[in-house]
Amino acid sequence: MSGLSHIDGKGEAAMVDVADKAETSRAAIAEGWLVTASETLTLIEDGAISKGDVLAVARVAGIMAAKRTADLIPLCHPLSLSKVSVAFELRRERPGVRVEALATATGKTGVEMEALTAVSVACLTLYDMLKAADRSMIIDGVRLLKKTGGRNGDTPEARS
């Protein structure tokens, strides 16, 4: 168990001590999917959802969620984020919305959880706003695509 950073010498959950780590510029990109029916995708494209601009609301929700990650994930450090962005790509071949989030900060710990949280909450927000039109939606493929910075350096590109 000693190889896990959130487990102490007694095997108990613990917040990682980052006091002696150097501050570095860090970034993380995550993605996720909301798979929908083709008709639901058309409603999004046409702006025909009665609740309003679902992409704008989901973007703000994702950004807000990234800023609150330490309140949601018990052992995450609170971070001063430099930037969070959430982007959407409407896809016909796999009907639905691809969500991508970027989180950046200069600090002693990474921003992977913030990017993943932004994607997750953006997908959940889309689901909430679209559920009246499509009860068969699936949130899928939430994953870290890339991270840069920190002691361990950059990650390789994510597996497909």
N, C-alpha and C positions, 0 to 999 in steps of 0.2 A: 504493500500500500504506500510505501514511502515515495514512489514515483508520481503519485497524484498530488498536485499542488494544494488542493483544498482539504487534505487529510493530514492531521498532525501526527506526532510520534506515537500517540496513544490510539490512533485509528479513528479519531473523532473529527467531525467537520470543523474547519477553521478558515478564517479569512486569511489570505496570503499576506505576509508582511512585505510591503514594497518599499520600506523606508530606505534601504541601501541601493535601490535600483536607480539608474540614471534616467533623467527625462529625455525622451526621444519623440520625434514626430511619428505618429502612428495613423494608420488608415485601415479600414476594412470595408469590403464590399460583400453584400449578401443578396440572395435572390429567393423568390418563392413564386408560386403560381396559384391563381384562382381559376380553376377549370370550370367553365360554364357551358350552358347550351348555346348553340349558334344564335338563337333568337335573343338571348340575354346579351350577348356581345353586341348585337345590332342595336339594342336599346341603349347600351352605354355609348356607342358610336354616335347615335342620333340625339343623345342628351334627353332621352325620353323616360327617365326614371323620375317618378313623382317626388322623391326625397331630395332631388337636386343634383348637383354636380358631384357624382360619387367619387371621381378621381381626386378632385380638390379636397374633399373631406378626408379621404383615405390618406392623402399626402400629409395633411396637417396632423392627423392621428398618428401616423408613423413617426413623424418628427417629434411630436410630444412624447411618444412612448420611448424613443431613444433617450430623451432627456431624463426619463424616470426609470431607467433600467435598474439602477441600484435599489430602487424601492420595490421592484418586482422580483428580482433574482437575489436571494438572501446573501450570498457571499461575494457579490460584485462590489467593486469600489465605486463610490460616486466620482464622476469625472466632469471636468470642465471641457465640454465638447467645443471644437472649433467650428465644425460644420456637420450638418446632417442633411442629406438630400434623398428624396424618394422619387423614383421615376417609374412610369408605366409604359408597357408596350402591349397594345391590343393585337392578339394573334388569331388568325383564322384557321391555320392548319391544326392547331390544338386549341379549340375555341376557349378563349378566356383572356386573362390579364397576367402578364409577367410583371412582377414587381421587383425592382432593384433598389437597394439602399446603400448609401455611402456614409460612413461616419469617420470623422477625423478629430484628432486631439494631439496635443503635446503633453506627455505625461509619463508616469512610471508603470502604467499598465495598459493593455490593449483595448481596442474598441470593437472587438468582434461581437460581443454580446449586444452592444448597442445597435449595430447594423442588423443583426438577426432579430432583435426585438422590433426594430422599425419595420422590417419586412412582415413579421408575424402579425403585428397590430394593423398594418395597412391591409393585409389580406383579410383579417377578421372584420375590419370596418367595411370593406367591400362586400363581404358575405352578409353582414348585417343590413346594409343598404339595399342589397339585391335579393334577399331571401323571399320577398313577396312575389318576385317574378320567376325565381328558379330555386326550388328546394333540393335540387340534385347536385349543387355545386360541390366542388372538392378543393380544399386547400392542400397543396402538394409541393414537394421538392424544396422546402425551406432549407437553405444551406449556405455556408460561407464559401464565397468564390475566391477571395483573395484577402490577404492581410499583409501589411508592410510595417516595418519598424520594430523596435524592441530588441531585447538581447538575442532572441532566436532568429531575428531577421525576417525576411519575406517568406511567405508560404508559396509552394508551387501552385499552379493553377488547379482549381478543383476538378475532381473526376467528373465525367459526364454521367 
